[in-house]
Amino acid sequence: MNQSDLAAHFGASVRKLRFRMGISQEELASRADLHRTYIAGIERGGRNVTLKSIEKLAKALQVSTADLLTPAPKTQDATGKDPGAPSRKLAAILLVEDSPDDAELTLRAFTEAGIANPVHVARDGKDALDYVFCSGEFASRKSESPPPVILLDLDIPKIHGLDVLKRIKRDEATRNIPVIVLTISHKSRDILECHRLGISTYIIKPVDFQNFTQVTPQLRLQWALLEAPELLAPA
């Protein structure tokens, strides 16, 4: 097997494991402390990676280095498409959380609940609003669907979570996006205000499988598994 074939097999292994975890290239890059464009290049088979990068990716993908280096089975069908890849693009859920540990627990709860969507993690309020409204570094998202669900921590830097929520609910194009507020206490003074602004529900942090799945019947979270912009149109 030549070098280009090895790179292609390695990229296929990374992509398959990432799909299995239900995370985006951005989230894998964050977990592995690598650039997203570097991850994209690996998955395309166009990057030769260092041992250090392989170790970072194995840890981020929760597998051993040996498992990651094992060539993925050839999965292309007669049309040349990979049947293991999603048949349609899944809309990315937005998680607004500045704590890496809490973000990791939330992503784990998503995986355990069987949510296959990619997840974009915003670390502060400005990043969250730029992502939702396709501004700043996310201006190229204008052709994409809005997040089907937003999980919003209130205590975040730059712009407070309550102000982020007000901005989302004030805009006709985004006010119907379901928002789940993440809070450390049932008695948070902001919870009543969040309900007044129209949140779907809230979850006490840290998020785990049990308290996450308790809210999914209220949200009909299966919406998140499809790109369905008609569900997000103003009432």
N, C-alpha and C positions, 0 to 999 in steps of 0.2 A: 504494500500500500504506500503510495507516494505521499509527499507532505501535504499537498492540496486535499487529497482524500481524507487524511487524518484530521485536517482542520474542519472539513465538512462534517465528518462523523462527530467530532467534538461539539461543533455548533448544534447539530441535531440533538445531541444528548442534553445540552444546556436548555434548548428550547422545549424539549419534551418534559423535562423536570420542572421548568418554570410554569408550563401550562398545567401540570399536575398540581402545583401549589396554588394556581390561580392568581399569580402576581404579574405585574407589568414589568417591562424592561427597566422602567424608571425605578421601581421598587427593588428589583434585583440589584441594580447598580448601587442603590443606597445601602442595601444590606451587605454588599460585597466591597463597599468603598471603592467603586470603580465608576468610570463615566458611562452614561447611557449609550453614547455613540460607540464606545468600546464594546459594550454588550451586544449592540446591534450588529457590529462587525463580526463578532464571534459567531453569532447565530446564523449569519449569512455564509459562514465558512471562509471569510476573507481575512481572518486575523490569526497570526501565530502568537500563542499566549505563553507567558512565562510560568514557571512552576509556582511562583508566589501568587499569581492571578488564579491559577487552577485551585490552589488551596483556599483562597478567598471565596471562589465560586462554590466549591464543594461545601464549605461551611454555610454559606448563604442558602444553598439549596438543600441543606440538611442531609447530605449523603457523604460517603467516604470518597476520598480522592480516587481510589480504584474504581468505584462505581461510576464516577463521573467520566473517567477515561475509557470505560467500556463502550465500544461503539454501539450506538442505538440501532435497532433493527431497521432495515429498509422498509419504509411504510408507504411509498408512493403507489397509487393505483394506476390503472391504464391511462388515465387522463394526465398523469404527472402530478396530481395533487396529493397532499398528505392527509389521509383520512383521520389521523389523530389530531389534526389542528381543528380549531373551531370552524364550523361551516359558515358562520357569519360573524362579523365583528361584534364583540360584546362591548357595551358601553362601560366606561371606567367609573367605578364608584370613587367618590372623593372622601378621603379621611383627613380631617384637619386636626393634627395632634403634634405638639412640639416635643413630647417625651418619647425618645426612641423605644424605651421599654414598654410603655403603654401602647405605642403603635404596633410593636411586635405582637403583643398579646391580642390586640384587636384583629390583626391579620391572621393569627392562628385560629381565632374564633370563626372568622370567615371560612377558612379552609375546612375546619371541622363541621361547619354547617353546610358544606357543599356548594358554597358560592364560587362560581368559576370566573367571575368577572375580574379583569385587571383592577388594581386599586392604585390611585394616585395619592400619595401622602404629601400634604401641604404642611409645612412646619410653622407657619405664622399666618396671621390674618390677611396680610397683603398678598401673599402667595395664593391663598385660598380664593380671594376675590379676583385676582388676575386669571386664575384657572377657570372659574365659573363664567367670567365675562369676557374671556378670550382677549385679554389685554397684556401689555408688557411682554414678557418672554413667552407667553402662551397665545400670542396673536394668531399663530398659525392654526389654532384649534377651531377657527371660525367655521370650518366645513364639517366639524364633528358635532355629535349630539351632546347636549348638556349632561352632567352627571345624573343618573337615574335616582341616586340616593346620596345624601351627604351626612356623614358622621362628624359632628362639630364639637370639639372641646371648647369650653368657654374661656379658660384661662390660658390664652395664647399671646405671644408677643406681637408687637407692631400695631395690630388692630385687634381690639378685644373681640372675643367670640360673639358677644351680644350685638356689637356693631356690625359684624359680618352678617349675622342673621337678619338684622334690620335691613341691610342693603339687599340681601337676596329676596326677602319677602316684599320689599317695596317695588321691585321691578316686575313688570307684567310678564316678562319672558321667563322669569325664574321662580316666581312666587309659589308655583305648584310643585316644585321639587320637594320630595319628602326629606325632612331634616330630622335627624336623631341627635339630640344634645348629649354630650358626655359630661358627667359631673361627678364630683367626689362625695356629694351628700344629697339626700332627699330634701334637706332643709335649705338648700342654696337659695339665697334671696332672688337670684336671677331666674329660677325655674318658673315662677308665676308669670314673669314678664315674657319668658320664652313661649309659654303656652298662649299668652295673649297675642303674640306675634304669629302664631300658627305652626309651631313645631308638631311633628307627628307623635313623638314620644321622647323619653330620655332613658339613659342607661347609667347606672352607677359604675364608676371606674373602680378597679380595673375591669375591662371587658373580658368575659370568658364565654365559653360555649353556652352555658346555661342561661346567663342573663341576656345574651344576644338572641338566642332562639325564643326567649319569652316574648320578645317584641315583634318577631317576624310575622305572626298571624295578623297583628294590627296593621302592618305595612303592606301586606301582600308582596313580600320582598321578591317573589318570582318576577316582578316587573324588571328587576335589575338584571335578569338573565338575558334580556332582549333589548335591542335598540328599538324603543317604542316612543318616539317623540310625541305621538298623538296623546299619550297619557300625561304629557307635561304641558299641554296647551292650556291657556287660561280658561277657567270655568266660565 
